Amino acid sequence: DQQVKQNSPSLSVQEGRISILNCDYTNSMFDYFLWYKKYPAEGPTFLISISSIKDKNEDGRFTVFLNKSAKHLSLHIVPSQPGDSAVYFCAARGNNNDMRFGAGTRLTVKP
Amino acid sequence: EAGVAQSPRYKIIEKRQSVAFWCNPISGHATLYWYQQILGQGPKLLIQFQNNGVVDDSQLPKDRFSAERLKGVDSTLKIQPAKLEDSAVYLCASSLGVNTYTQYFGPGTRLTVL
């Protein structure tokens, strides 16, 4: 069951521009949403999170927006840097603290 | 602070063989998770421990997969016998507690079943 979906397998942006990564979910009981970043041959690392009671959370260049009515969240990276090139996973926490992950979006930031 | 350690990093076996993976979580983290990540997909939770007790193993194929967390620290995940479709990266993660949503991942073990 794909409760968390990332419909764009890849995204390419120019350095300095904005990167927008999208994520959709189906379960309205999710209470926390997280973004993880993954480099090759490494495990995912936590990037930013948002509670279901908020609609925006900002941390430096990274901002996550949550639209509960649309069951949609997005990660904005401004400005994008070449070091941001990685796979980004959207994740959502369910009732039993189980985390559901999307399939990931590979971001490439071109110098 | 040392991160989550996993070994081995890579393993190649033939189908029907057995394999075991080891994980050492971050010191003080009570909750430990094992995930399976098949190529092109996101991580899928296999089992979750709180100290040495199982919280959730609903997605663990119990006919061939087993896991234990003796003494509430290290954990071992075993597959016996392996199938071709078990080829994946097996990720271990830990968190402070079951109500803490931030999980810290190890580098993973890439398993190839031939």
Backbone of each chain as ProteinMPNN parsed JSONL, in Angstrom:
{"seq_chain_A": "DQQVKQNSPSLSVQEGRISILNCDYTNSMFDYFLWYKKYPAEGPTFLISISSIKDKNEDGRFTVFLNKSAKHLSLHIVPSQPGDSAVYFCAARGNNNDMRFGAGTRLTVKP", "coords_chain_A": {"N_chain_A": [[0.845, -1.182, 0.0], [0.678, 2.083, -1.005], [1.007, 4.633, 0.785], [2.326, 6.958, 0.91], [3.46, 9.06, -1.528], [5.814, 9.944, -3.982], [5.841, 11.469, -6.818], [7.595, 12.353, -8.724], [10.404, 11.051, -10.022], [12.844, 12.23, -10.486], [14.631, 15.369, -10.463], [15.948, 18.293, -11.843], [17.869, 21.159, -11.324], [19.164, 24.512, -11.635], [22.091, 25.785, -10.088], [21.609, 28.012, -7.37], [18.991, 28.539, -7.948], [15.51, 27.825, -7.101], [14.594, 24.729, -5.604], [11.947, 22.484, -5.734], [10.396, 19.96, -4.137], [7.982, 17.43, -4.209], [5.303, 15.767, -2.438], [2.775, 13.408, -1.817], [0.104, 12.148, 0.2], [-2.053, 9.608, 1.614], [-3.219, 8.867, 3.998], [-5.024, 10.269, 6.497], [-4.458, 10.205, 9.149], [-1.802, 10.487, 9.717], [0.654, 12.059, 11.735], [3.063, 13.395, 11.831], [5.383, 14.685, 9.509], [8.219, 14.094, 7.549], [11.323, 14.966, 5.998], [13.954, 13.28, 4.458], [17.349, 13.053, 3.509], [19.48, 11.498, 1.19], [22.657, 10.343, 0.455], [24.698, 8.568, -1.955], [25.559, 5.24, -0.996], [25.226, 5.746, 1.671], [23.236, 5.929, 4.692], [19.856, 7.258, 4.979], [19.562, 10.679, 6.033], [18.171, 12.768, 8.488], [16.368, 15.686, 7.642], [14.37, 17.811, 7.791], [11.303, 18.509, 9.514], [7.693, 18.465, 9.975], [4.876, 19.152, 11.929], [1.541, 17.846, 11.911], [-0.211, 19.785, 12.668], [0.671, 22.163, 11.834], [1.426, 24.453, 9.099], [3.691, 25.24, 7.896], [7.23, 25.018, 8.054], [10.419, 26.197, 8.712], [13.902, 26.044, 8.075], [16.753, 27.439, 7.823], [17.94, 27.232, 4.59], [15.959, 25.53, 3.889], [12.549, 24.794, 3.574], [9.496, 23.464, 4.608], [6.271, 22.841, 3.453], [2.922, 22.235, 4.329], [-0.121, 21.045, 3.193], [-2.959, 20.187, 4.361], [-5.59, 19.75, 3.555], [-5.331, 19.077, 0.916], [-3.751, 16.922, 1.212], [-0.957, 17.041, 0.851], [2.507, 17.717, 0.708], [5.418, 19.782, 0.501], [8.872, 20.355, -0.204], [11.001, 23.031, -0.116], [13.964, 24.312, -1.405], [16.111, 26.869, -1.1], [18.733, 29.135, -1.652], [19.435, 26.679, -4.17], [22.162, 24.381, -3.982], [25.11, 22.793, -5.319], [25.935, 20.759, -3.556], [23.558, 19.898, -2.541], [22.636, 17.949, -4.116], [21.198, 14.87, -4.204], [19.252, 12.007, -3.097], [15.969, 12.554, -2.109], [13.779, 11.724, 0.427], [10.422, 11.577, 1.313], [8.597, 11.209, 4.303], [6.16, 9.821, 6.532], [4.608, 9.734, 9.71], [2.78, 7.22, 11.341], [0.029, 5.875, 13.328], [1.166, 3.956, 15.108], [3.684, 4.881, 15.499], [4.988, 4.063, 13.284], [6.865, 4.519, 10.365], [6.205, 5.703, 7.161], [7.513, 5.662, 3.966], [8.118, 7.569, 0.984], [8.995, 6.862, -2.471], [11.156, 8.343, -3.186], [12.954, 11.178, -4.568], [15.271, 12.053, -6.932], [17.46, 14.621, -6.745], [19.237, 16.838, -8.732], [21.592, 19.309, -8.745], [22.827, 21.663, -10.792], [25.963, 23.14, -11.469]], "CA_chain_A": [[0.0, 0.0, 0.0], [1.521, 3.267, -1.11], [0.337, 5.718, 1.483], [3.128, 8.156, 0.675], [3.899, 9.002, -2.922], [6.606, 10.987, -4.6], [5.556, 11.137, -8.207], [8.702, 12.746, -9.598], [11.608, 10.298, -9.662], [14.042, 13.052, -10.582], [14.469, 16.815, -10.644], [17.229, 18.952, -12.115], [17.757, 22.61, -11.225], [20.421, 25.247, -11.73], [22.589, 26.323, -8.826], [21.087, 29.324, -7.031], [17.541, 28.591, -8.151], [14.731, 27.101, -6.107], [14.206, 23.34, -5.842], [10.677, 22.147, -5.074], [10.133, 18.519, -4.166], [6.594, 17.237, -3.803], [4.944, 14.504, -1.799], [1.347, 13.261, -1.544], [-0.187, 11.044, 1.101], [-3.464, 9.238, 1.599], [-3.707, 8.584, 5.343], [-5.231, 11.519, 7.227], [-4.054, 10.013, 10.547], [-0.383, 10.797, 9.899], [0.762, 13.233, 12.595], [4.317, 14.095, 11.559], [5.934, 14.464, 8.178], [9.649, 14.354, 7.583], [12.126, 14.811, 4.79], [15.271, 12.719, 4.638], [18.26, 13.224, 2.382], [20.339, 10.321, 1.117], [23.764, 10.296, -0.493], [25.04, 7.181, -2.32], [26.281, 4.387, -0.052], [24.993, 6.181, 3.047], [21.847, 5.857, 5.098], [19.153, 8.548, 4.947], [19.776, 11.576, 7.173], [17.029, 13.636, 8.744], [16.572, 17.036, 7.14], [13.415, 18.745, 8.358], [10.018, 17.878, 9.78], [6.573, 19.353, 10.247], [3.737, 18.549, 12.605], [0.303, 17.956, 11.131], [-0.999, 20.948, 13.098], [1.284, 23.358, 11.259], [1.422, 24.45, 7.644], [5.004, 25.649, 7.392], [8.373, 24.974, 8.96], [11.583, 26.703, 7.989], [15.201, 25.835, 8.714], [17.78, 27.907, 6.892], [17.536, 27.228, 3.18], [14.942, 24.5, 3.69], [11.205, 25.08, 4.089], [8.505, 22.45, 4.272], [4.899, 23.32, 3.465], [1.935, 21.165, 4.445], [-1.497, 21.368, 2.84], [-3.683, 19.015, 4.85], [-6.807, 19.503, 2.783], [-4.918, 18.422, -0.325], [-2.857, 15.821, 1.593], [0.219, 17.316, 0.038], [3.564, 18.534, 1.288], [6.508, 20.085, -0.419], [10.138, 20.831, 0.358], [11.614, 24.076, -0.924], [15.373, 24.571, -1.096], [16.465, 28.144, -1.724], [19.047, 28.759, -3.029], [19.966, 25.332, -4.321], [23.612, 24.286, -4.109], [25.512, 21.48, -5.854], [25.99, 19.79, -2.462], [22.207, 19.42, -2.245], [22.348, 16.829, -5.017], [20.993, 13.665, -3.404], [17.876, 11.512, -3.166], [15.167, 13.073, -1.003], [12.635, 10.888, 0.77], [9.345, 12.084, 2.149], [8.141, 10.163, 5.215], [5.04, 10.217, 7.385], [4.489, 8.869, 10.887], [1.431, 6.747, 11.591], [-0.478, 5.693, 14.698], [2.061, 3.147, 15.938], [5.029, 5.425, 15.307], [5.62, 3.464, 12.102], [7.173, 5.537, 9.362], [5.973, 5.309, 5.762], [8.391, 6.435, 3.091], [7.913, 7.621, -0.449], [10.026, 6.184, -3.261], [12.312, 9.222, -3.324], [13.187, 12.019, -5.744], [16.702, 12.355, -7.084], [17.696, 16.025, -7.083], [20.547, 17.204, -9.276], [21.791, 20.754, -8.822], [23.911, 21.877, -11.757], [26.72, 24.373, -11.203]], "C_chain_A": [[0.887, 1.242, 0.0], [0.811, 4.445, -0.488], [1.071, 7.036, 1.31], [3.713, 8.049, -0.721], [4.73, 10.214, -3.31], [6.583, 10.69, -6.088], [6.659, 11.529, -9.177], [9.947, 11.973, -9.196], [12.87, 11.149, -9.691], [13.681, 14.508, -10.835], [15.853, 17.403, -10.865], [17.021, 20.462, -12.082], [19.148, 23.234, -11.326], [20.799, 25.766, -10.344], [22.037, 27.734, -8.608], [19.59, 29.466, -7.191], [16.84, 27.802, -7.053], [14.489, 25.658, -6.553], [12.912, 23.088, -5.07], [10.423, 20.664, -5.26], [8.759, 18.271, -3.556], [6.327, 15.838, -3.269], [3.44, 14.499, -1.529], [1.122, 12.07, -0.624], [-1.69, 10.788, 1.127], [-4.061, 9.091, 2.995], [-3.824, 9.882, 6.159], [-4.825, 11.408, 8.701], [-2.563, 10.26, 10.772], [-0.252, 12.07, 10.736], [2.068, 14.012, 12.431], [4.795, 13.717, 10.173], [7.403, 14.89, 8.197], [10.232, 14.259, 6.188], [13.503, 14.294, 5.188], [16.049, 12.91, 3.346], [19.205, 12.037, 2.369], [21.388, 10.486, 0.033], [24.057, 8.836, -0.816], [25.868, 6.495, -1.24], [26.179, 4.866, 1.395], [23.529, 5.961, 3.396], [21.189, 7.223, 4.99], [19.48, 9.369, 6.192], [18.6, 12.533, 7.27], [17.344, 15.058, 8.305], [15.662, 18.042, 7.85], [12.09, 18.03, 8.565], [8.935, 18.932, 9.966], [5.465, 18.564, 10.928], [2.484, 18.76, 11.758], [-0.544, 19.16, 11.532], [-0.424, 22.259, 12.56], [1.183, 23.31, 9.731], [2.767, 24.855, 7.046], [6.05, 25.485, 8.476], [9.617, 25.31, 8.156], [12.853, 26.451, 8.786], [16.283, 26.203, 7.713], [17.261, 27.944, 5.468], [16.369, 26.294, 2.89], [13.618, 24.906, 4.349], [10.284, 23.952, 3.659], [7.124, 23.072, 4.442], [3.961, 22.121, 3.513], [0.549, 21.7, 4.115], [-2.355, 20.156, 3.184], [-4.915, 18.716, 4.018], [-6.488, 18.775, 1.481], [-4.079, 17.178, -0.062], [-1.573, 15.899, 0.778], [1.24, 18.098, 0.858], [4.679, 18.723, 0.283], [7.717, 20.589, 0.365], [10.726, 21.841, -0.612], [13.058, 24.273, -0.464], [15.773, 25.828, -1.863], [17.652, 28.78, -0.986], [19.624, 27.357, -3.081], [21.476, 25.377, -4.542], [23.985, 22.908, -4.649], [25.565, 20.388, -4.787], [24.628, 19.279, -2.044], [21.823, 18.241, -3.129], [22.34, 15.527, -4.229], [19.6, 13.124, -3.727], [17.149, 11.989, -1.924], [13.943, 12.184, -0.811], [11.672, 11.666, 1.647], [8.889, 10.93, 3.041], [7.029, 10.706, 6.096], [4.9, 9.218, 8.524], [3.026, 8.54, 11.158], [1.143, 6.537, 13.065], [0.496, 4.992, 15.621], [3.495, 3.618, 15.847], [5.738, 4.755, 14.139], [5.745, 4.538, 11.035], [6.926, 4.958, 7.974], [6.766, 6.249, 4.872], [7.874, 6.451, 1.664], [9.093, 6.962, -1.157], [11.256, 7.057, -3.505], [12.32, 10.018, -4.623], [14.669, 12.344, -5.797], [16.855, 13.789, -7.565], [19.12, 16.193, -7.591], [20.613, 18.705, -9.399], [23.022, 21.006, -9.68], [24.627, 23.187, -11.469], [26.53, 25.408, -12.315]], "O_chain_A": [[1.729, 1.427, 0.879], [0.09, 5.174, -1.169], [0.505, 8.105, 1.537], [4.378, 7.069, -1.055], [4.385, 11.354, -3.001], [7.238, 9.758, -6.553], [6.663, 11.087, -10.325], [10.497, 12.22, -8.123], [13.849, 10.841, -9.012], [12.607, 14.836, -11.338], [16.807, 17.059, -10.167], [16.114, 20.985, -12.729], [20.164, 22.569, -11.128], [19.94, 26.134, -9.542], [22.0, 28.547, -9.532], [18.982, 30.388, -6.648], [17.48, 27.195, -6.194], [14.216, 25.397, -7.724], [12.802, 23.44, -3.896], [10.259, 20.175, -6.378], [8.418, 18.835, -2.517], [7.019, 14.874, -3.596], [2.896, 15.498, -1.057], [1.872, 11.095, -0.67], [-2.49, 11.631, 0.721], [-5.278, 9.181, 3.16], [-2.812, 10.512, 6.469], [-4.845, 12.405, 9.423], [-2.108, 10.243, 11.916], [-0.956, 13.049, 10.489], [2.159, 15.166, 12.85], [4.634, 12.581, 9.726], [7.767, 15.908, 8.785], [9.705, 13.566, 5.317], [14.132, 14.796, 6.119], [15.488, 12.926, 2.25], [19.681, 11.611, 3.421], [21.078, 10.73, -1.133], [23.703, 7.952, -0.037], [26.764, 7.098, -0.647], [26.957, 4.439, 2.248], [22.684, 5.823, 2.511], [21.88, 8.239, 4.916], [19.654, 8.816, 7.278], [18.102, 13.039, 6.264], [18.433, 15.574, 8.557], [16.141, 19.01, 8.44], [11.788, 17.059, 7.872], [9.216, 20.124, 10.097], [5.162, 17.437, 10.537], [2.383, 19.72, 10.994], [-1.485, 19.521, 10.825], [-0.973, 23.333, 12.806], [0.893, 22.265, 9.148], [2.951, 24.814, 5.83], [5.808, 25.768, 9.649], [9.838, 24.779, 7.067], [12.884, 26.619, 10.005], [16.677, 25.396, 6.872], [16.264, 28.605, 5.174], [15.85, 26.269, 1.774], [13.577, 25.303, 5.513], [10.288, 23.535, 2.501], [6.844, 23.74, 5.437], [4.175, 21.121, 2.828], [0.103, 22.691, 4.693], [-2.462, 19.215, 2.397], [-5.25, 17.551, 3.799], [-7.278, 17.96, 1.005], [-3.729, 16.456, -0.996], [-1.172, 14.945, 0.111], [0.891, 19.015, 1.602], [4.855, 17.937, -0.648], [7.589, 21.169, 1.443], [10.926, 21.541, -1.789], [13.328, 24.387, 0.732], [15.775, 25.855, -3.094], [17.57, 28.948, 0.231], [20.242, 26.905, -2.117], [21.998, 26.279, -5.196], [23.237, 21.95, -4.451], [25.276, 19.226, -5.072], [24.539, 18.324, -1.273], [20.791, 17.608, -2.908], [23.356, 15.132, -3.655], [18.865, 13.705, -4.526], [17.653, 11.846, -0.81], [13.181, 11.928, -1.744], [12.074, 12.329, 2.603], [8.804, 9.791, 2.581], [6.968, 11.904, 6.37], [5.051, 8.012, 8.331], [2.16, 9.414, 11.202], [1.905, 6.96, 13.933], [0.645, 5.375, 16.782], [4.423, 2.846, 16.09], [6.958, 4.863, 14.013], [4.844, 5.353, 10.837], [7.382, 3.86, 7.656], [6.697, 7.471, 5.009], [7.274, 5.486, 1.192], [10.065, 6.557, -0.52], [12.282, 6.567, -3.976], [11.77, 9.591, -5.638], [15.246, 12.845, -4.832], [16.427, 14.129, -8.668], [20.08, 15.748, -6.961], [19.788, 19.314, -10.079], [24.129, 20.602, -9.324], [23.991, 24.218, -11.252], [27.096, 26.499, -12.246]]}, "seq_chain_B": "EAGVAQSPRYKIIEKRQSVAFWCNPISGHATLYWYQQILGQGPKLLIQFQNNGVVDDSQLPKDRFSAERLKGVDSTLKIQPAKLEDSAVYLCASSLGVNTYTQYFGPGTRLTVL", "coords_chain_B": {"N_chain_B": [[29.462, 12.155, 18.748], [28.865, 8.781, 18.157], [27.5, 7.258, 15.253], [24.822, 5.169, 13.955], [25.837, 1.882, 13.626], [26.495, -0.606, 11.183], [26.949, -3.94, 9.989], [27.642, -6.7, 7.755], [28.808, -4.393, 5.173], [28.323, -5.105, 2.585], [26.942, -7.991, 0.991], [26.95, -11.035, -0.688], [25.077, -13.726, -1.651], [23.898, -17.058, -2.405], [20.659, -18.145, -3.524], [18.532, -19.676, -1.141], [20.462, -19.873, 0.754], [21.633, -18.806, 4.043], [21.702, -15.71, 5.871], [23.008, -13.1, 7.929], [22.592, -9.972, 9.53], [24.061, -7.275, 11.301], [23.49, -4.776, 13.799], [24.339, -1.841, 15.538], [22.997, 0.443, 17.596], [22.704, 4.038, 18.161], [24.149, 5.137, 21.17], [22.146, 4.914, 24.026], [19.758, 5.094, 22.712], [16.538, 3.921, 22.72], [14.794, 2.783, 20.944], [14.749, 0.714, 18.107], [14.986, 0.068, 14.644], [14.431, -1.975, 11.791], [14.727, -1.774, 8.334], [13.762, -2.535, 4.985], [15.008, -1.791, 1.863], [14.197, -1.844, -1.34], [15.514, -1.594, -4.613], [14.805, 1.48, -6.126], [12.638, 2.012, -4.579], [11.133, 3.329, -1.538], [12.339, 3.06, 1.894], [11.073, 0.248, 3.695], [9.441, -0.601, 6.626], [10.455, -3.314, 8.584], [10.665, -4.406, 11.192], [10.223, -3.246, 14.54], [11.782, -2.401, 17.521], [11.393, -1.784, 20.996], [13.512, -1.127, 23.426], [14.265, -4.356, 24.407], [12.002, -5.502, 23.473], [9.47, -6.376, 21.04], [7.786, -4.023, 19.109], [6.439, -3.653, 16.713], [5.995, -5.89, 14.189], [4.646, -6.408, 11.929], [5.097, -6.347, 9.177], [7.091, -8.093, 8.71], [8.36, -10.853, 7.061], [7.713, -13.644, 8.446], [8.167, -16.306, 8.0], [10.655, -16.604, 6.981], [12.288, -14.58, 7.839], [13.915, -13.323, 10.732], [14.426, -11.572, 13.81], [16.318, -10.205, 16.481], [16.904, -8.557, 19.59], [18.86, -8.667, 21.818], [19.38, -7.895, 25.224], [18.656, -5.329, 24.738], [20.253, -3.623, 23.199], [22.395, -4.068, 20.834], [21.377, -5.462, 17.648], [20.254, -8.193, 15.617], [19.453, -9.212, 12.37], [18.071, -11.822, 10.558], [17.98, -13.894, 7.658], [16.542, -16.736, 6.396], [15.535, -19.421, 4.553], [17.248, -17.505, 1.988], [15.693, -15.651, -0.676], [15.507, -14.746, -4.167], [14.132, -12.329, -4.374], [14.757, -11.047, -2.063], [16.898, -9.461, -2.386], [18.245, -6.422, -1.656], [18.734, -3.263, 0.088], [19.437, -3.32, 3.472], [18.446, -1.491, 6.092], [19.28, -0.148, 9.22], [17.927, 1.649, 11.908], [17.757, 4.048, 14.59], [16.123, 5.528, 17.435], [15.461, 7.904, 20.069], [13.222, 7.205, 21.61], [10.036, 5.499, 21.517], [8.162, 7.434, 21.002], [9.493, 9.386, 19.745], [10.013, 11.053, 16.782], [12.164, 11.422, 15.068], [14.413, 9.541, 13.321], [17.549, 7.909, 13.206], [19.717, 6.796, 10.797], [21.703, 3.951, 9.887], [24.452, 3.062, 7.631], [23.598, 0.966, 6.074], [23.194, -2.399, 4.731], [24.027, -3.912, 1.81], [22.427, -6.403, 0.169], [22.824, -9.028, -2.07], [21.188, -11.522, -3.751], [21.817, -14.397, -5.461]], "CA_chain_B": [[28.539, 11.038, 19.019], [28.939, 7.777, 17.11], [26.233, 6.997, 14.609], [24.367, 3.782, 13.902], [26.807, 1.039, 12.919], [25.956, -1.827, 10.592], [27.889, -4.786, 9.263], [28.626, -6.162, 6.817], [28.27, -3.377, 4.268], [27.891, -5.8, 1.368], [26.889, -9.441, 1.12], [26.437, -11.741, -1.857], [24.825, -15.135, -1.327], [23.038, -17.751, -3.352], [19.327, -18.401, -2.974], [18.395, -20.766, -0.166], [21.45, -19.75, 1.829], [21.257, -17.968, 5.176], [22.529, -14.523, 6.045], [22.676, -12.328, 9.134], [23.07, -8.593, 9.554], [24.221, -6.772, 12.669], [23.292, -3.343, 13.969], [24.593, -1.246, 16.853], [22.36, 1.764, 17.52], [23.313, 5.139, 18.899], [24.091, 4.886, 22.603], [21.031, 5.541, 24.724], [18.529, 5.034, 21.929], [15.749, 2.77, 23.167], [14.02, 2.203, 19.844], [15.566, 0.265, 16.971], [14.165, -0.299, 13.491], [15.027, -2.576, 10.597], [14.006, -1.462, 7.111], [14.203, -3.123, 3.717], [14.841, -0.852, 0.76], [14.389, -2.434, -2.658], [15.945, -0.581, -5.58], [13.746, 2.288, -6.712], [11.547, 2.188, -3.622], [11.518, 3.872, -0.251], [12.502, 2.057, 2.941], [9.868, -0.356, 4.25], [9.706, -1.09, 7.969], [10.301, -4.752, 8.818], [10.429, -4.664, 12.608], [10.566, -2.15, 15.445], [12.0, -2.814, 18.903], [11.516, -0.824, 22.074], [14.443, -1.891, 24.266], [14.402, -5.684, 23.806], [10.678, -5.995, 23.117], [8.99, -6.056, 19.703], [6.637, -3.119, 19.069], [5.705, -3.855, 15.459], [6.669, -6.771, 13.212], [3.555, -6.795, 11.042], [5.548, -6.481, 7.797], [8.229, -9.007, 8.676], [7.997, -12.197, 6.555], [8.202, -14.445, 9.573], [8.549, -17.666, 7.603], [12.074, -16.657, 6.625], [13.014, -13.491, 8.5], [13.823, -13.238, 12.189], [15.263, -10.514, 14.366], [16.357, -10.17, 17.93], [17.634, -7.445, 20.187], [19.196, -9.132, 23.159], [19.88, -6.885, 26.156], [18.16, -4.014, 24.383], [21.248, -2.752, 22.549], [22.632, -4.559, 19.473], [20.321, -6.277, 17.052], [20.609, -9.024, 14.473], [18.378, -9.581, 11.452], [18.474, -13.027, 9.833], [17.128, -14.395, 6.583], [16.843, -18.155, 6.227], [16.511, -19.276, 3.473], [17.081, -16.3, 1.181], [15.118, -15.747, -2.006], [16.007, -13.718, -5.077], [13.46, -11.05, -4.123], [15.289, -10.437, -0.841], [17.977, -8.538, -2.757], [17.841, -5.082, -1.212], [19.567, -2.687, 1.145], [18.794, -3.455, 4.777], [18.812, -0.324, 6.884], [18.96, -0.124, 10.634], [17.773, 3.014, 12.415], [17.416, 4.102, 16.014], [15.606, 6.803, 17.943], [15.514, 7.96, 21.534], [12.112, 6.457, 22.178], [8.989, 5.166, 20.561], [7.402, 8.636, 20.673], [10.38, 10.337, 19.071], [9.811, 10.754, 15.371], [13.407, 11.496, 14.29], [15.181, 8.305, 13.319], [18.908, 8.042, 12.697], [19.964, 5.599, 10.018], [23.038, 3.456, 9.58], [24.77, 3.095, 6.197], [22.907, -0.112, 5.376], [23.87, -3.585, 4.183], [23.479, -4.247, 0.486], [22.374, -7.85, -0.027], [22.534, -9.533, -3.404], [20.897, -12.952, -3.742], [21.972, -14.899, -6.835]], "C_chain_B": [[28.605, 10.06, 17.86], [27.547, 7.525, 16.567], [25.844, 5.537, 14.715], [25.363, 2.98, 13.06], [26.119, -0.209, 12.39], [27.094, -2.619, 9.945], [27.199, -6.078, 8.857], [28.008, -5.062, 5.963], [27.714, -3.999, 2.989], [27.897, -7.301, 1.624], [26.276, -10.019, -0.15], [26.277, -13.199, -1.468], [23.997, -15.755, -2.442], [21.684, -18.014, -2.683], [19.352, -19.686, -2.163], [19.477, -20.758, 0.911], [20.903, -18.854, 2.932], [22.204, -16.786, 5.274], [22.073, -13.788, 7.304], [23.312, -10.952, 9.055], [23.085, -8.116, 11.009], [24.067, -5.266, 12.707], [23.597, -2.936, 15.407], [24.037, 0.171, 16.839], [23.162, 2.835, 18.257], [23.106, 4.89, 20.397], [22.93, 5.639, 23.251], [19.717, 5.526, 23.967], [17.768, 3.747, 22.255], [15.065, 2.052, 22.015], [14.922, 1.907, 18.663], [14.65, -0.259, 15.881], [15.025, -1.011, 12.447], [14.116, -2.279, 9.409], [14.595, -2.259, 5.952], [13.959, -2.094, 2.616], [15.204, -1.541, -0.543], [14.687, -1.304, -3.633], [14.749, 0.143, -6.191], [12.564, 2.534, -5.799], [12.068, 2.853, -2.348], [11.704, 2.76, 0.777], [11.151, 1.553, 3.456], [10.21, -0.962, 5.604], [9.462, -2.599, 8.056], [9.933, -5.023, 10.276], [10.914, -3.472, 13.421], [10.668, -2.705, 16.862], [11.949, -1.602, 19.832], [12.269, -1.565, 23.18], [14.563, -3.29, 23.681], [13.062, -6.305, 23.45], [10.25, -5.536, 21.731], [7.738, -5.182, 19.792], [5.77, -3.412, 17.85], [6.531, -4.761, 14.556], [5.658, -7.231, 12.168], [3.993, -6.987, 9.591], [6.783, -7.368, 7.666], [7.773, -10.369, 8.152], [8.538, -13.263, 7.505], [8.562, -15.887, 9.204], [10.031, -17.755, 7.28], [12.925, -15.61, 7.333], [12.831, -13.601, 10.019], [14.748, -12.135, 12.668], [15.216, -10.591, 15.879], [17.177, -8.982, 18.391], [17.89, -7.806, 21.647], [19.777, -7.978, 23.967], [19.517, -5.463, 25.744], [19.161, -3.078, 23.747], [21.412, -3.189, 21.101], [21.453, -5.372, 18.976], [20.872, -7.053, 15.872], [19.357, -9.342, 13.679], [18.87, -10.769, 10.624], [17.459, -13.366, 8.758], [17.54, -15.844, 6.33], [15.601, -18.908, 5.772], [16.223, -18.037, 2.628], [16.463, -16.627, -0.173], [15.669, -14.606, -2.862], [15.423, -12.344, -4.75], [13.894, -10.385, -2.817], [16.457, -9.493, -1.14], [17.512, -7.111, -2.493], [18.935, -4.517, -0.321], [18.785, -2.794, 2.445], [19.343, -2.361, 5.687], [18.387, -0.52, 8.333], [18.868, 1.339, 11.064], [17.482, 2.953, 13.906], [16.873, 5.482, 16.361], [15.583, 6.738, 19.464], [14.418, 7.115, 22.171], [11.026, 6.262, 21.153], [8.171, 6.393, 20.175], [8.25, 9.714, 20.016], [10.346, 10.043, 17.593], [11.106, 10.79, 14.562], [14.191, 10.208, 14.441], [16.535, 8.559, 12.664], [19.288, 6.707, 12.051], [21.446, 5.246, 9.958], [23.254, 3.457, 8.07], [24.101, 1.992, 5.394], [23.816, -1.255, 4.977], [23.209, -3.908, 2.857], [23.573, -5.749, 0.285], [22.027, -8.159, -1.471], [22.35, -11.038, -3.303], [20.925, -13.446, -5.187], [21.246, -16.221, -7.043]], "O_chain_B": [[28.424, 10.451, 16.707], [26.554, 7.568, 17.294], [26.449, 4.768, 15.461], [25.686, 3.353, 11.932], [25.269, -0.797, 13.06], [28.058, -2.053, 9.429], [26.268, -6.516, 9.532], [26.801, -4.831, 6.032], [26.765, -3.489, 2.393], [28.732, -7.82, 2.365], [25.235, -9.564, -0.623], [27.227, -13.835, -1.01], [23.467, -15.057, -3.308], [21.578, -18.094, -1.459], [20.081, -20.633, -2.458], [19.42, -21.536, 1.863], [19.855, -18.227, 2.78], [23.349, -16.844, 4.825], [20.905, -13.85, 7.688], [24.433, -10.796, 8.572], [22.243, -8.498, 11.821], [24.459, -4.563, 11.774], [23.175, -3.59, 16.361], [24.567, 1.024, 16.128], [24.174, 2.545, 18.895], [22.027, 4.486, 20.829], [22.758, 6.841, 23.048], [18.678, 5.9, 24.511], [18.282, 2.641, 22.089], [14.789, 0.856, 22.097], [15.749, 2.729, 18.268], [13.664, -0.943, 16.156], [16.195, -0.681, 12.256], [12.905, -2.498, 9.463], [15.776, -2.606, 5.952], [12.847, -1.59, 2.457], [16.377, -1.792, -0.818], [14.172, -0.195, -3.492], [13.815, -0.477, -6.699], [11.596, 3.186, -6.189], [13.274, 2.928, -2.114], [11.269, 1.631, 0.549], [10.211, 2.328, 3.631], [11.153, -1.745, 5.72], [8.409, -3.096, 7.656], [9.002, -5.777, 10.559], [11.87, -2.788, 13.056], [9.764, -3.388, 17.342], [12.416, -0.52, 19.476], [11.747, -2.499, 23.789], [14.943, -3.406, 22.515], [12.987, -7.498, 23.157], [10.615, -4.445, 21.291], [6.762, -5.538, 20.452], [4.541, -3.42, 17.929], [7.659, -4.417, 14.202], [5.795, -8.311, 11.592], [3.337, -7.713, 8.845], [7.437, -7.383, 6.624], [6.883, -10.982, 8.742], [9.675, -13.716, 7.374], [9.182, -16.601, 9.992], [10.609, -18.841, 7.3], [14.146, -15.746, 7.413], [11.751, -13.924, 10.515], [15.734, -11.805, 12.009], [14.214, -10.988, 16.474], [18.032, -8.474, 17.666], [17.229, -7.318, 22.564], [20.567, -7.184, 23.457], [20.012, -4.501, 26.33], [18.957, -1.864, 23.746], [20.664, -2.744, 20.23], [20.65, -5.893, 19.751], [21.825, -6.632, 15.217], [18.325, -9.7, 14.247], [19.961, -10.723, 10.056], [16.256, -13.159, 8.917], [18.708, -16.144, 6.087], [14.665, -19.027, 6.562], [15.084, -17.575, 2.564], [16.667, -17.702, -0.735], [16.222, -13.634, -2.347], [16.113, -11.328, -4.834], [13.445, -9.283, -2.502], [16.946, -8.805, -0.244], [16.509, -6.658, -3.044], [19.923, -5.186, -0.015], [17.618, -2.409, 2.513], [20.533, -2.318, 6.001], [17.288, -0.993, 8.624], [19.661, 2.169, 10.617], [17.018, 1.935, 14.42], [17.133, 6.465, 15.668], [15.674, 5.665, 20.061], [14.654, 6.401, 23.146], [11.093, 6.8, 20.048], [7.543, 6.395, 19.117], [7.775, 10.821, 19.763], [10.617, 8.917, 17.176], [11.145, 10.238, 13.463], [14.584, 9.83, 15.544], [16.649, 9.318, 11.701], [19.193, 5.646, 12.668], [22.317, 6.117, 9.975], [22.35, 3.809, 7.313], [24.041, 2.067, 4.167], [25.035, -1.107, 4.896], [22.003, -4.145, 2.781], [24.669, -6.306, 0.236], [21.065, -7.626, -2.024], [23.236, -11.75, -2.832], [20.159, -12.977, -6.029], [21.278, -16.777, -8.141]]}, "name": "protein", "num_of_chains": 2, "seq": "DQQVKQNSPSLSVQEGRISILNCDYTNSMFDYFLWYKKYPAEGPTFLISISSIKDKNEDGRFTVFLNKSAKHLSLHIVPSQPGDSAVYFCAARGNNNDMRFGAGTRLTVKPEAGVAQSPRYKIIEKRQSVAFWCNPISGHATLYWYQQILGQGPKLLIQFQNNGVVDDSQLPKDRFSAERLKGVDSTLKIQPAKLEDSAVYLCASSLGVNTYTQYFGPGTRLTVL"}
